Structures are given as structure tokens and as C-alpha cells.
Amino acid sequence: MFSWVYARPRYFPFATDLAIWPAGLAAGAGLKLVFNVGQATEPLLVTVIAAVAIHAMLGMVTGLYRGRWRITSFAEVSTLGTVWAATSAALVSGNFYARSLGSPLPTSAVITGCLATLVLLTLVRIVWRRYWEANRRPDPASCKRTIVFGAGLGGSQIIRAMLLDPNSEYYPVALLDDDPNRSQRELDGVKVRGTRYHMEEVAEETGAEVLLIAVTDANSELITDLSKMAA
């Protein structure tokens, strides 16, 4: 099921987001309508229908569900935030007008419902992303345990690539970096365990058998030195 869903990036987020709006509005607005549920049921239903329709339209226009962005990437989250904000603004504005005509649905209930929807939209994506990453990880037992030298951008990209490739031959178990400002850094659960001078100690502790240099501007002197220490 996991593979089927993720292979269809247009359908799952679209259906999930449209289902979240009724849940979010009902949950959020319900907190404000404890003593007024009967009278406000119809206006709330109209608000839910409007929310689903507006979000669906804006999602299509902005390309949110075309599958071109990775789930929880900056571009996807930014676009989702824009669609949510525009939908919420339309709902609040519409409710202001409805209130002037005598609607019993408080504007505060709509605002609370919109905020609850935002929380749910965010949580679903975080959970889904975590689940996807966990299912993409290679089996450490079948990989070569690897120490990565370099806890900067290069190290971050390489570690992420290894951890998200189920067919990877290498599994990162430790980071080394000579920069003292990175001594407490942790990348995707892989911690900096020291500098190059701790290589032998870290290798013994982790059972690592491979050193991978992930320094984008590494010169020949650094590579030679690291190669000798790893031999």
C-alpha cells in the first residue's frame, strides 16, 4: 500500500487535504459551538463545502497536486501554506458577510477551525514523510558501515542519499569533522564523533570499514592525509 500511494503523488495528498478541511473545521469550530451546535450546523456545513471547493481549486491552480515537489519540501510546504491562507481568508471574509445577514456561526469558530486545519495539514505531512523515510532506509546488516568525513553541506547530502536508498551498499555510522563549530552536529541521526585524529577510535567503536570524504573543497593534501590515516 505504501508503494502504491507514494507512486501516485497527485491523488493521496489531494484526497487527504480535502478530507482534513471538514475534520479541522468541525473540530476547531466545535470548541466554540458547545452551546450552539444545533443552530450553527447548516452554516458550518456550508463553510465546509466552501473550504473544500476553494482549496481544491487553488490547489489545482498553484500546481500543489501535480507531483512535482517532494512531500514536505520547502516548495511544497510554501505552496500549501499559500493555499491554506487564501482559503482561510475567503472563509473568514465570507462568514463576516454571513454574520451581517444573521448567521449564527461565530467568526471566531471559523478562525479556530482554520487553525485546527493548518495543524492537521502539517501533522499529516510530517507523519507521512517520517514513514516514507523509515521505509526507504537500507538494512544496516547488509551494508558496509561507513564513517563520513565532513559535517557540512556535502556530508548532509551524502548521508541523506545513503539513508534514502534501500539498495545502498553503505550505511553511515559516524561523522568526523575538524571544525570545532561542528563538534555537536548531528545529521539525520548520525553524530559527529570527533576530528580526523579520532578516526581509529571511532572505527573500532562503530565497526566501520569505509571512510567517505564529503568535503566539497577538499585539496589533495587533505585527501592524502585522510587516506593514510584510514589505511
Contacts in CASP RR format, 6 or more apart in sequence:
PFRMAT RR
TARGET T0000
AUTHOR 0000-0000-0000
METHOD contacts of the structure
MODEL  1
MFSWVYARPRYFPFATDLAIWPAGLAAGAGLKLVFNVGQATEPLLVTVIA
AVAIHAMLGMVTGLYRGRWRITSFAEVSTLGTVWAATSAALVSGNFYARS
LGSPLPTSAVITGCLATLVLLTLVRIVWRRYWEANRRPDPASCKRTIVFG
AGLGGSQIIRAMLLDPNSEYYPVALLDDDPNRSQRELDGVKVRGTRYHME
EVAEETGAEVLLIAVTDANSELITDLSKMAA
2 131 0 8 1.000
2 132 0 8 1.000
2 135 0 8 1.000
5 12 0 8 1.000
6 12 0 8 1.000
6 132 0 8 1.000
9 65 0 8 1.000
9 67 0 8 1.000
9 71 0 8 1.000
10 65 0 8 1.000
10 66 0 8 1.000
10 67 0 8 1.000
11 65 0 8 1.000
13 64 0 8 1.000
13 65 0 8 1.000
13 71 0 8 1.000
13 125 0 8 1.000
14 56 0 8 1.000
14 65 0 8 1.000
16 124 0 8 1.000
17 55 0 8 1.000
17 80 0 8 1.000
17 121 0 8 1.000
18 52 0 8 1.000
18 55 0 8 1.000
18 56 0 8 1.000
20 117 0 8 1.000
20 120 0 8 1.000
20 121 0 8 1.000
20 124 0 8 1.000
21 48 0 8 1.000
21 51 0 8 1.000
21 52 0 8 1.000
21 55 0 8 1.000
21 87 0 8 1.000
21 117 0 8 1.000
22 48 0 8 1.000
22 51 0 8 1.000
22 52 0 8 1.000
23 117 0 8 1.000
23 120 0 8 1.000
24 113 0 8 1.000
24 116 0 8 1.000
24 117 0 8 1.000
24 120 0 8 1.000
25 44 0 8 1.000
25 47 0 8 1.000
25 48 0 8 1.000
25 51 0 8 1.000
25 110 0 8 1.000
25 113 0 8 1.000
25 114 0 8 1.000
25 116 0 8 1.000
25 117 0 8 1.000
26 44 0 8 1.000
26 48 0 8 1.000
27 113 0 8 1.000
27 116 0 8 1.000
28 109 0 8 1.000
28 112 0 8 1.000
28 113 0 8 1.000
28 115 0 8 1.000
28 116 0 8 1.000
29 40 0 8 1.000
29 44 0 8 1.000
29 47 0 8 1.000
29 105 0 8 1.000
29 109 0 8 1.000
29 110 0 8 1.000
29 112 0 8 1.000
29 113 0 8 1.000
30 37 0 8 1.000
30 109 0 8 1.000
30 112 0 8 1.000
31 109 0 8 1.000
31 112 0 8 1.000
32 106 0 8 1.000
32 108 0 8 1.000
32 109 0 8 1.000
32 112 0 8 1.000
33 40 0 8 1.000
33 44 0 8 1.000
33 105 0 8 1.000
33 106 0 8 1.000
33 109 0 8 1.000
36 104 0 8 1.000
39 104 0 8 1.000
40 104 0 8 1.000
40 105 0 8 1.000
40 106 0 8 1.000
40 109 0 8 1.000
43 95 0 8 1.000
43 98 0 8 1.000
43 103 0 8 1.000
43 104 0 8 1.000
43 105 0 8 1.000
44 105 0 8 1.000
44 109 0 8 1.000
47 91 0 8 1.000
47 95 0 8 1.000
47 105 0 8 1.000
47 110 0 8 1.000
50 90 0 8 1.000
50 91 0 8 1.000
50 94 0 8 1.000
51 87 0 8 1.000
51 91 0 8 1.000
51 117 0 8 1.000
54 86 0 8 1.000
54 87 0 8 1.000
54 90 0 8 1.000
54 91 0 8 1.000
55 83 0 8 1.000
55 84 0 8 1.000
55 87 0 8 1.000
58 64 0 8 1.000
58 82 0 8 1.000
58 83 0 8 1.000
58 86 0 8 1.000
58 87 0 8 1.000
59 65 0 8 1.000
59 79 0 8 1.000
59 83 0 8 1.000
62 79 0 8 1.000
62 82 0 8 1.000
62 83 0 8 1.000
63 79 0 8 1.000
64 76 0 8 1.000
64 79 0 8 1.000
64 80 0 8 1.000
64 83 0 8 1.000
69 75 0 8 1.000
69 76 0 8 1.000
69 79 0 8 1.000
70 76 0 8 1.000
71 125 0 8 1.000
71 128 0 8 1.000
71 129 0 8 1.000
71 132 0 8 1.000
72 125 0 8 1.000
72 126 0 8 1.000
72 128 0 8 1.000
72 129 0 8 1.000
77 125 0 8 1.000
80 121 0 8 1.000
80 125 0 8 1.000
81 118 0 8 1.000
84 114 0 8 1.000
84 117 0 8 1.000
84 118 0 8 1.000
84 121 0 8 1.000
87 114 0 8 1.000
88 111 0 8 1.000
88 114 0 8 1.000
88 117 0 8 1.000
88 118 0 8 1.000
91 110 0 8 1.000
91 114 0 8 1.000
92 107 0 8 1.000
92 110 0 8 1.000
92 111 0 8 1.000
92 114 0 8 1.000
95 103 0 8 1.000
95 105 0 8 1.000
95 107 0 8 1.000
95 110 0 8 1.000
96 107 0 8 1.000
98 105 0 8 1.000
99 105 0 8 1.000
99 106 0 8 1.000
99 107 0 8 1.000
133 163 0 8 1.000
133 164 0 8 1.000
136 163 0 8 1.000
136 164 0 8 1.000
136 165 0 8 1.000
136 166 0 8 1.000
137 163 0 8 1.000
137 164 0 8 1.000
137 166 0 8 1.000
138 162 0 8 1.000
138 163 0 8 1.000
138 165 0 8 1.000
138 166 0 8 1.000
138 167 0 8 1.000
138 168 0 8 1.000
138 171 0 8 1.000
140 171 0 8 1.000
143 168 0 8 1.000
143 169 0 8 1.000
143 170 0 8 1.000
143 171 0 8 1.000
144 169 0 8 1.000
144 170 0 8 1.000
144 171 0 8 1.000
144 209 0 8 1.000
144 210 0 8 1.000
145 171 0 8 1.000
145 173 0 8 1.000
145 206 0 8 1.000
145 207 0 8 1.000
145 208 0 8 1.000
145 209 0 8 1.000
145 210 0 8 1.000
146 162 0 8 1.000
146 170 0 8 1.000
146 171 0 8 1.000
146 172 0 8 1.000
146 173 0 8 1.000
146 208 0 8 1.000
146 209 0 8 1.000
146 210 0 8 1.000
146 211 0 8 1.000
146 212 0 8 1.000
147 172 0 8 1.000
147 173 0 8 1.000
147 174 0 8 1.000
147 175 0 8 1.000
147 176 0 8 1.000
147 199 0 8 1.000
147 202 0 8 1.000
147 203 0 8 1.000
147 206 0 8 1.000
147 208 0 8 1.000
147 210 0 8 1.000
147 211 0 8 1.000
147 212 0 8 1.000
148 155 0 8 1.000
148 158 0 8 1.000
148 159 0 8 1.000
148 172 0 8 1.000
148 174 0 8 1.000
148 175 0 8 1.000
148 176 0 8 1.000
148 190 0 8 1.000
148 212 0 8 1.000
148 214 0 8 1.000
149 175 0 8 1.000
149 176 0 8 1.000
149 177 0 8 1.000
149 196 0 8 1.000
149 211 0 8 1.000
149 212 0 8 1.000
149 213 0 8 1.000
149 214 0 8 1.000
149 215 0 8 1.000
149 226 0 8 1.000
150 175 0 8 1.000
150 176 0 8 1.000
150 177 0 8 1.000
150 182 0 8 1.000
150 213 0 8 1.000
150 214 0 8 1.000
150 215 0 8 1.000
151 175 0 8 1.000
151 176 0 8 1.000
151 177 0 8 1.000
151 179 0 8 1.000
151 182 0 8 1.000
151 185 0 8 1.000
151 187 0 8 1.000
151 192 0 8 1.000
152 177 0 8 1.000
152 182 0 8 1.000
152 185 0 8 1.000
152 187 0 8 1.000
152 214 0 8 1.000
153 216 0 8 1.000
154 214 0 8 1.000
154 215 0 8 1.000
154 216 0 8 1.000
155 175 0 8 1.000
155 187 0 8 1.000
155 214 0 8 1.000
156 187 0 8 1.000
156 188 0 8 1.000
157 214 0 8 1.000
158 172 0 8 1.000
158 212 0 8 1.000
158 214 0 8 1.000
159 172 0 8 1.000
159 175 0 8 1.000
159 187 0 8 1.000
159 188 0 8 1.000
159 190 0 8 1.000
159 214 0 8 1.000
160 187 0 8 1.000
160 188 0 8 1.000
161 168 0 8 1.000
162 168 0 8 1.000
162 170 0 8 1.000
162 171 0 8 1.000
162 172 0 8 1.000
163 171 0 8 1.000
163 172 0 8 1.000
163 188 0 8 1.000
170 210 0 8 1.000
170 212 0 8 1.000
172 188 0 8 1.000
172 190 0 8 1.000
172 212 0 8 1.000
173 190 0 8 1.000
173 206 0 8 1.000
173 207 0 8 1.000
173 208 0 8 1.000
174 190 0 8 1.000
174 191 0 8 1.000
174 192 0 8 1.000
174 193 0 8 1.000
174 202 0 8 1.000
174 205 0 8 1.000
174 206 0 8 1.000
174 208 0 8 1.000
175 185 0 8 1.000
175 187 0 8 1.000
175 190 0 8 1.000
175 191 0 8 1.000
175 192 0 8 1.000
175 193 0 8 1.000
175 194 0 8 1.000
176 192 0 8 1.000
176 193 0 8 1.000
176 194 0 8 1.000
176 195 0 8 1.000
176 196 0 8 1.000
176 198 0 8 1.000
176 199 0 8 1.000
176 202 0 8 1.000
177 183 0 8 1.000
177 185 0 8 1.000
177 192 0 8 1.000
177 194 0 8 1.000
177 195 0 8 1.000
178 195 0 8 1.000
178 196 0 8 1.000
182 192 0 8 1.000
183 192 0 8 1.000
183 194 0 8 1.000
184 192 0 8 1.000
185 191 0 8 1.000
185 192 0 8 1.000
186 192 0 8 1.000
193 202 0 8 1.000
193 205 0 8 1.000
193 206 0 8 1.000
194 202 0 8 1.000
196 225 0 8 1.000
196 226 0 8 1.000
196 229 0 8 1.000
199 211 0 8 1.000
199 226 0 8 1.000
199 229 0 8 1.000
199 230 0 8 1.000
200 229 0 8 1.000
202 208 0 8 1.000
203 209 0 8 1.000
211 226 0 8 1.000
211 230 0 8 1.000
213 222 0 8 1.000
213 223 0 8 1.000
213 226 0 8 1.000
215 222 0 8 1.000
END
